[in-house]
Amino acid sequence: MLVMSRVLLVIGLSLSFAGFRARAADSDWPEFRGPTGQGHAGARRLPLTWSSTSNVVWKTAIPGQGWSSPVVVGNRVYLTTAVPDDGGSGRSLRALCLDATTGALIWNQEVFHPEGAGPGIHGKNSHASPTPLVRDGKVYVHFGHQGTAALDSDGRILWRQTSLSYTPVHGNGCSPIWAEGSLVFTCDGGSDPFVAALDPATGAVRWKSPRVTPAQKKFSFCTPLVITNGSRVELISPGSGAVCAYDPRDGRELWRVRYGEGYSVVPRPVTGHGLVFFGTGYDRPLVYAVRPEGASGDATESAVAWTTTRGAPNTPSMVLVGDELYFVSDGGMASCVDARTGTLHWNERLGGGFSASPIDAGDRIYFINEEGMAFVVSVGKQFQVLAKNDLGERTLASPAAIDGALFIRTEGHLYRIGESGTADKR
């Protein structure tokens, strides 16, 4: 059911993405959900059709298990994985680098090696779910409560940070982001959740801001987004019970919008038209559109533009293309709504369960379900499936895109998909 809370009038609002400051080439995909953090592949010439054997440029086996998404910078692909000990209960948490042209493994570096089984994880999670961030020649990897590290482009470890301890629920999930010169991520565990910023040169903690909400279940997994709201840069971070905006320089909370008992929040926010769009977690997920202009303190009564429960995702992030907002529920219902008003254009079943976040490329939206089936849907107010492409392998990771190619991580492999590609099994 669509709930219209007020008429939205956006006049002269300057609101834009301000996180990744053009440090990577336009063709790179340097963080979770790409160069803007919002799933935009722009006008890149992505393939329309493929299978496990057609239009596969290469296919490389990935050791261990992990659901971190691949990132691509220069001619290199980076991702993380967790390799169980032989006969033991520990695991090797590793960063990997592959050649983007051939799929050949360039380096495979152990970053942490925690002993023992550790806290349990959800069946759809892994011990290597956060996506790396590449900036200024450094690779930043994050393993939640198990630690954060920086590596150089040759895989040498520059620093490790393990002082930010907390008790996770279902494992880790938030990916690190760049915010006003700091490395930022959320630590929303079972109690006393907080947001933290590190010095990217040393790994030292710059600030740590507690999240205080009335939500009974404190744990969440959401990757924040940096926006410019007028003259002010803000870190938008949904968590259990509320979305909060922080000053990324010192972690000071600027405003919040409460949404009750929403918890286990996963979708990364997106922004446009003077609004920020995000999800509110499990049990009764909603899509929220919030207007940050002029927000201060508790803005619950003044900043909400619209909400909807119909087709709201628990896990996949949304994507905004022009005037339309697209999203898919975990159960496979895809939706297109008017971004300014929330008015529904279409709501259609794709099929299968969904965890990966969709991306847009020109006039197409790419949705990939948990069985490895990709649905290429036309951008627009009329629902049209342009192609269905089956890799036949389980996948929960979100794809990366460069011009002419998609990089898709499955349970056992990393694929480079491109027109007229040929299979190259390694």
LINFEN-V876046 format. One record per residue. N is the residue number from 1. SS is DSSP state (@ for helix, = for strand, . for the rest). BURIAL is b if it has 9 or more other C-alpha atoms within 8 Angstrom, else e. D_FIRST is the distance of its C-alpha to the first C-alpha in Angstrom with 1 decimal. Layout:
BEGIN
n,ss,burial,d_first
N,SS,BURIAL,D_FIRST
N,SS,BURIAL,D_FIRST
END
This chain:
BEGIN
n,ss,burial,d_first
1,.,e,0.0
2,=,b,3.8
3,=,e,6.4
4,=,b,9.8
5,.,e,12.5
6,.,e,15.5
7,.,e,17.3
8,.,e,18.8
9,.,e,22.5
10,.,e,24.2
11,.,e,28.0
12,.,e,30.6
13,.,b,28.7
14,.,e,30.4
15,=,b,28.0
16,=,b,29.0
17,=,b,29.6
18,.,b,32.9
19,.,b,33.3
20,.,b,35.6
21,.,e,38.4
22,.,e,39.7
23,.,e,41.9
24,.,b,41.2
25,.,e,42.0
26,.,e,39.4
27,.,e,39.6
28,.,b,38.9
29,=,b,35.8
30,.,b,36.8
31,.,b,33.9
32,.,b,30.5
33,.,b,28.5
34,.,b,31.5
35,.,b,33.4
36,.,b,30.5
37,.,b,28.6
38,.,b,25.6
39,.,b,26.3
40,=,b,28.1
41,.,b,31.0
42,.,e,31.6
43,.,e,33.9
44,.,b,35.5
45,.,e,36.7
46,.,b,34.8
47,.,b,35.6
48,.,e,33.5
49,.,b,34.8
50,.,b,36.4
51,.,b,37.0
52,.,e,38.9
53,.,e,42.1
54,=,b,41.5
55,=,b,40.9
56,=,b,41.4
57,=,b,43.7
58,=,b,44.2
59,=,b,42.9
60,=,b,44.1
61,=,b,43.9
62,.,b,42.4
63,.,e,44.0
64,.,e,42.2
65,=,b,38.4
66,.,b,35.9
67,.,b,32.4
68,.,b,33.2
69,.,b,32.5
70,.,b,35.6
71,=,b,36.7
72,=,b,39.2
73,=,b,41.8
74,.,e,44.9
75,.,e,45.9
76,=,b,44.7
77,=,b,41.6
78,=,b,40.9
79,=,b,38.9
80,=,b,39.3
81,=,b,39.9
82,=,b,41.0
83,=,b,44.1
84,=,b,45.0
85,.,b,48.6
86,.,e,50.8
87,.,e,51.2
88,.,e,49.9
89,.,b,46.7
90,.,b,46.4
91,=,b,45.0
92,=,b,45.9
93,=,b,43.2
94,=,b,44.1
95,=,b,43.4
96,=,b,44.2
97,=,b,45.2
98,=,b,45.6
99,=,b,47.1
100,.,b,44.4
101,.,e,46.8
102,.,e,48.2
103,.,b,46.0
104,.,b,49.0
105,=,b,48.6
106,=,e,50.3
107,=,b,49.9
108,=,b,48.3
109,=,b,48.6
110,=,b,48.1
111,=,b,46.4
112,=,b,46.1
113,.,b,47.3
114,.,e,45.8
115,.,e,47.7
116,.,e,46.2
117,.,e,42.9
118,.,e,41.0
119,.,e,37.6
120,.,e,35.5
121,.,b,32.8
122,.,e,29.6
123,.,e,30.2
124,.,e,28.1
125,.,b,30.0
126,.,b,33.6
127,.,b,36.4
128,.,b,36.1
129,.,b,32.5
130,.,b,32.6
131,.,b,33.6
132,.,b,36.9
133,=,b,37.3
134,=,b,40.3
135,=,b,41.8
136,.,e,45.4
137,.,e,46.9
138,=,b,45.5
139,=,b,43.0
140,=,b,40.9
141,=,b,39.6
142,=,b,37.6
143,.,b,37.4
144,@,b,35.4
145,@,b,37.5
146,@,b,40.4
147,.,b,41.2
148,=,b,41.0
149,=,b,43.8
150,=,b,45.0
151,=,b,47.1
152,=,b,49.1
153,.,e,48.9
154,.,e,51.5
155,.,b,49.7
156,.,e,51.8
157,=,b,50.1
158,=,b,50.4
159,=,b,48.8
160,=,b,46.8
161,=,b,44.7
162,.,b,44.2
163,.,e,44.3
164,.,e,40.5
165,.,e,40.1
166,.,b,37.1
167,.,e,35.8
168,.,b,33.2
169,.,b,30.5
170,.,b,30.0
171,.,b,32.1
172,.,b,31.7
173,.,b,29.3
174,.,b,29.3
175,.,b,31.4
176,.,b,33.9
177,=,b,33.6
178,=,b,36.1
179,=,b,35.6
180,.,e,38.4
181,.,e,41.1
182,=,b,39.8
183,=,b,38.2
184,=,b,35.0
185,=,b,32.8
186,=,b,30.8
187,=,b,32.2
188,.,b,29.4
189,.,b,31.1
190,.,b,31.0
191,.,b,32.4
192,.,b,33.4
193,.,b,31.2
194,=,b,32.5
195,=,b,32.6
196,=,b,36.0
197,=,b,38.0
198,=,b,41.2
199,=,b,44.2
200,.,b,44.0
201,.,e,47.8
202,.,e,48.5
203,.,b,45.4
204,.,e,46.1
205,=,b,43.2
206,=,b,42.7
207,=,b,40.1
208,=,b,37.8
209,=,b,35.0
210,=,e,33.5
211,.,e,29.8
212,.,e,29.4
213,.,e,26.0
214,.,e,25.2
215,.,b,23.3
216,.,e,25.2
217,.,b,25.0
218,.,b,26.6
219,.,b,26.6
220,.,b,24.8
221,.,b,25.9
222,.,b,24.5
223,.,b,26.9
224,.,b,27.0
225,=,b,27.1
226,=,b,29.7
227,=,b,28.9
228,=,b,31.1
229,=,b,29.7
230,.,e,32.3
231,.,e,35.6
232,=,e,34.2
233,=,b,33.4
234,=,b,30.6
235,=,b,29.6
236,=,b,25.8
237,=,b,25.2
238,=,b,22.1
239,=,b,23.1
240,.,b,22.2
241,.,b,20.8
242,=,b,21.0
243,=,b,21.5
244,=,b,25.1
245,=,b,27.2
246,=,b,30.9
247,.,b,34.1
248,.,b,35.2
249,.,e,38.9
250,.,e,39.0
251,.,b,35.6
252,.,e,35.1
253,=,b,31.5
254,=,b,30.6
255,=,b,27.1
256,=,b,24.1
257,=,b,20.4
258,=,b,19.5
259,.,e,16.4
260,.,e,17.9
261,.,b,18.7
262,.,b,17.3
263,.,b,20.3
264,.,b,21.8
265,.,b,20.3
266,.,b,21.5
267,.,b,20.1
268,.,b,22.5
269,.,b,21.2
270,=,b,21.6
271,=,b,22.5
272,=,b,23.0
273,.,e,22.7
274,.,b,23.4
275,=,b,20.4
276,=,b,20.1
277,=,b,17.1
278,=,b,16.9
279,=,b,15.2
280,.,b,15.4
281,.,b,16.8
282,.,b,16.7
283,.,e,15.4
284,.,e,11.8
285,.,b,11.7
286,.,b,9.9
287,=,b,11.1
288,=,b,12.9
289,=,b,14.8
290,=,b,17.8
291,.,b,20.7
292,.,b,23.9
293,.,e,26.4
294,.,e,28.2
295,.,b,26.3
296,.,e,28.7
297,=,e,28.6
298,=,b,25.4
299,.,b,23.1
300,@,b,19.9
301,@,e,19.9
302,@,e,21.1
303,@,b,20.0
304,=,b,16.2
305,=,b,15.2
306,=,b,11.5
307,=,b,9.0
308,=,b,6.1
309,.,b,5.8
310,.,e,5.7
311,.,b,9.5
312,.,b,10.5
313,.,b,14.2
314,.,b,16.4
315,.,b,19.6
316,.,b,19.8
317,.,b,19.9
318,.,b,18.4
319,=,b,20.6
320,=,b,20.7
321,=,b,22.8
322,.,e,23.6
323,.,e,20.6
324,=,b,18.2
325,=,b,16.5
326,=,b,16.6
327,=,b,15.6
328,=,b,15.8
329,.,b,14.5
330,.,b,17.5
331,.,b,17.0
332,.,b,17.5
333,=,b,14.3
334,=,b,15.1
335,=,b,13.0
336,=,b,14.3
337,=,b,12.7
338,=,b,14.8
339,.,b,16.0
340,.,e,16.8
341,.,b,13.7
342,.,b,10.8
343,.,e,10.7
344,=,b,10.1
345,=,b,13.6
346,=,b,13.4
347,=,b,12.1
348,=,e,15.2
349,=,e,16.9
350,.,e,20.0
351,.,e,21.5
352,.,b,22.7
353,.,b,21.6
354,.,b,21.3
355,.,b,22.8
356,.,b,24.5
357,.,b,23.0
358,.,b,23.0
359,=,b,25.5
360,=,b,26.1
361,=,b,29.5
362,.,e,30.1
363,.,e,28.1
364,=,b,26.8
365,=,b,24.2
366,=,b,25.6
367,=,b,23.5
368,=,b,25.6
369,.,b,24.6
370,.,b,26.5
371,.,b,28.9
372,.,b,30.2
373,=,b,28.6
374,=,b,27.7
375,=,b,25.5
376,=,b,26.5
377,=,b,23.8
378,=,b,24.7
379,.,e,23.3
380,.,e,21.7
381,.,e,19.0
382,.,e,20.2
383,.,b,19.8
384,.,e,23.3
385,=,b,24.8
386,=,b,28.3
387,=,b,29.6
388,=,b,29.2
389,=,b,31.7
390,=,b,32.6
391,.,b,34.7
392,.,e,34.7
393,.,b,34.5
394,.,b,31.8
395,.,b,30.3
396,.,b,27.9
397,.,b,29.4
398,.,b,28.1
399,.,b,30.5
400,=,b,32.9
401,=,b,34.1
402,=,b,37.3
403,.,e,38.7
404,.,b,39.1
405,=,b,37.9
406,=,b,35.1
407,=,b,35.9
408,=,b,33.9
409,=,b,34.6
410,.,b,34.5
411,.,b,35.6
412,.,b,39.2
413,=,b,39.6
414,=,b,38.9
415,=,b,38.8
416,=,b,39.6
417,=,b,38.1
418,=,b,39.8
419,=,b,40.9
420,=,e,44.1
421,=,b,44.2
422,=,b,46.2
423,.,b,45.7
424,.,b,47.6
425,=,e,47.4
426,.,e,48.7
END
